[in-house]
Amino acid sequence: MVSCPVPPEQRPCEEYTQLSRSWFFAWPQAGMAGLLRPLLVSWLLLLPLTLLVASGSVSLRHSPVLMAALGALAALALPLLLLVRQWLGWSYVNRRLLAERISYEESGWYDGQVWEKPLAWRQQDLLIAQHEVRPVLLRLRQTTGGVAALLLVGGGICQALGSLLPA
């Protein structure tokens, strides 16, 4: 066994294990349904608040359809932020798994070190990155693209509805 100076909690394989066991970061591992369900719940939880804010607009009070569309569109902000946070966590672990060298800290931010992974570790980390993390990143990319498309289409619909209102 290779003597490794990297603290166990900073080893890429352990970081992957911790991330995949996390309640929040485990969503995309459970398949597309496992990811979409909490995102839909977060959208539904924010929707009443965004509708309340939209109802405060004097011009929107006369167009309840536009008010509802804008509220629904604004509520997509939370799922989008959750997706960005998921992407940042999973891409960080992916980079650490694919790296040939591991940067780590022995006791604090001021004593950063770099250690080169042995070949066996690199092979194991590469397998985890390719077969476990890559599908998660693809699922997150697809879902983020879907939410971005919803934002664009919803913005276009809101623009069209707004142009139909009398001035």
FENURJO-V380277 format. One record per residue. PSI is psi in radians with two decimals (NA if undefined). Layout:
PSI / PSI
This chain:
2.44 / 2.33 / 2.14 / 2.12 / -0.17 / 2.24 / 2.47 / -0.68 / -0.18 / 0.08 / 2.39 / -0.69 / -0.70 / -0.65 / -0.68 / -0.79 / -0.79 / -0.73 / -0.77 / -0.39 / -0.20 / 2.45 / -0.84 / -0.82 / -0.18 / -0.23 / -0.95 / -0.25 / -0.40 / 0.28 / 3.11 / -0.68 / -0.67 / -0.45 / -0.74 / -0.58 / -0.93 / -0.52 / -0.70 / -0.71 / -0.76 / -0.66 / -0.78 / -0.59 / -0.59 / -0.38 / -0.83 / -0.66 / -0.78 / -0.59 / -0.67 / -0.76 / -0.76 / -0.55 / -0.25 / -0.22 / 2.22 / -0.74 / -0.50 / -0.33 / -0.44 / -0.06 / 1.46 / -0.50 / -0.80 / -0.68 / -0.78 / -0.70 / -0.74 / -0.66 / -0.76 / -0.66 / -0.76 / -0.54 / -0.25 / -0.18 / -0.73 / -0.88 / -0.64 / -0.74 / -0.69 / -0.70 / -0.71 / -0.74 / -0.71 / -0.81 / -0.77 / -0.76 / -0.84 / -0.64 / -0.56 / -0.85 / -0.68 / -0.79 / -0.72 / -0.65 / -0.63 / -0.28 / 2.54 / -0.42 / 2.52 / 2.19 / 2.43 / 2.91 / 2.26 / -0.81 / -0.20 / 3.14 / -0.34 / -0.14 / 0.84 / 2.42 / 2.89 / 2.37 / 2.33 / 2.26 / 2.48 / 2.82 / -0.74 / -0.70 / -0.74 / -0.73 / -0.77 / -0.79 / -0.64 / -0.72 / -0.76 / -0.77 / -0.74 / -0.69 / -0.29 / -0.82 / -0.71 / -0.79 / -0.61 / -0.79 / -0.67 / -0.74 / -0.72 / -0.69 / -0.77 / -0.77 / -0.72 / -0.71 / -0.67 / -0.75 / -0.69 / -0.70 / -0.71 / -0.71 / -0.77 / -0.82 / -0.77 / -0.67 / -0.70 / -0.72 / -0.76 / -0.68 / -0.77 / -0.73 / -0.68 / -0.58 / -0.32 / -0.29 / 2.53 / 2.51 / NA
